[in-house]
Amino acid sequence: MLKQIKDSPKLKELKTLYPNANVIVIIFAIIMLWRGVWGLLDTYLFPGSPTFSSLTCIALGAIILYLDDFKIDHLKR
């Protein structure tokens, strides 16, 4: 069902006619995704100690970025 919506000519036409609206939709989708991830981390990653949970997230994020050489070239089109 999602593939049908994604490939629909009407959606492609709307994206072409209103590129700024498409950008706004993408921004909201990213914000909602990160809000969900953040909420899960708050709930399950050291829920009794928010400071330790935040520091752990910072450390894990830094380690992941270090291991990836701080590159996001593969995300470019």
C-alpha positions as CSV (number, residue, x, y, z in Angstrom):
1,M,0.0,0.0,0.0
2,L,2.8,2.5,0.9
3,K,4.5,1.6,-2.4
4,Q,1.4,2.5,-4.3
5,I,1.1,5.9,-2.6
6,K,4.8,6.5,-3.1
7,D,4.7,5.7,-6.8
8,S,1.4,7.6,-7.5
9,P,1.6,10.2,-10.2
10,K,-0.5,12.6,-8.1
11,L,2.1,12.6,-5.3
12,K,4.9,13.2,-7.8
13,E,3.0,16.0,-9.3
14,L,2.4,17.6,-5.9
15,K,6.1,17.3,-5.1
16,T,7.0,19.0,-8.4
17,L,4.4,21.8,-8.0
18,Y,5.1,22.6,-4.4
19,P,8.7,21.8,-3.6
20,N,8.7,24.1,-0.5
21,A,5.8,22.2,1.0
22,N,7.6,19.0,0.3
23,V,10.6,20.3,2.2
24,I,8.4,21.2,5.2
25,V,6.8,17.7,5.2
26,I,10.3,16.2,5.2
27,I,11.4,18.4,8.1
28,F,8.4,17.4,10.1
29,A,9.0,13.7,9.4
30,I,12.6,14.0,10.6
31,I,11.6,15.8,13.7
32,M,8.9,13.2,14.5
33,L,11.4,10.4,13.9
34,W,14.0,11.9,16.3
35,R,11.3,12.8,18.8
36,G,10.3,9.1,18.9
37,V,13.9,7.9,19.2
38,W,14.5,10.5,22.0
39,G,11.4,9.3,23.8
40,L,12.5,5.7,23.6
41,L,16.0,6.5,24.9
42,D,14.5,8.5,27.8
43,T,12.2,5.6,28.7
44,Y,14.6,2.7,28.3
45,L,18.2,3.9,28.6
46,F,18.8,4.5,32.4
47,P,15.4,5.9,33.1
48,G,16.2,6.6,36.7
49,S,19.2,8.8,35.8
50,P,18.6,11.3,33.1
51,T,22.1,12.9,33.4
52,F,23.8,9.5,33.0
53,S,21.4,8.6,30.1
54,S,22.3,11.9,28.3
55,L,26.0,11.4,28.8
56,T,25.8,7.8,27.6
57,C,24.0,9.0,24.4
58,I,26.6,11.7,23.8
59,A,29.4,9.1,24.2
60,L,27.7,6.6,22.0
61,G,27.0,9.2,19.3
62,A,30.6,10.4,19.4
63,I,31.9,6.8,19.1
64,I,29.7,6.1,16.1
65,L,30.8,9.3,14.4
66,Y,34.4,8.5,15.1
67,L,34.1,5.0,13.7
68,D,32.4,6.5,10.6
69,D,35.3,9.0,10.3
70,F,32.7,11.9,10.7
71,K,31.7,11.4,7.0
72,I,28.3,11.7,5.6
73,D,29.4,11.6,2.0
74,H,27.3,8.5,1.3
75,L,24.1,10.6,2.0
76,K,24.9,13.1,-0.8
77,R,23.1,12.6,-4.1
